[in-house]
Amino acid sequence: MTKSGLIERVAELTSHISKKDTEIVVNRIFDSMTDALRRGERIEIRGFGSFQVKQRDAREGRNPKTGEEVHIPAKRAPFFKVGKELKELVDASEVESPSHNGND
């Protein structure tokens, strides 16, 4: 699902709110989450999961093409940990894989 797909779906489920207003709300939610992560805050959505920023130390790596050693600087990276409830819901669902056409 894309962001525009999410906006579409939420707009369908909330017919009393216009699609444009739904888009504003979804964008505000994502902006608020981004700002919180930039400040180093942890975001926890019960039953869904949590987002946090992890510090990655500087290290030496290799260029896969040349084998040459390269320095990889330290960085902060967002990390998502799925919640137990979401994990169980996804595991319990019986979704057909896209490569399976039912004619096997």
Buried (B, 14 or more C-beta within 10 A) or exposed (E): EEEEEBBBEBBEEEEEEEEEEBBEBBEEEEEEBEEBBEEEEEBEEEEBBBBBBEEEEEEEEEEEEEEEEEEEEEEEEEEEEEBEEEEEEEEEEEEEEEEEEEEE
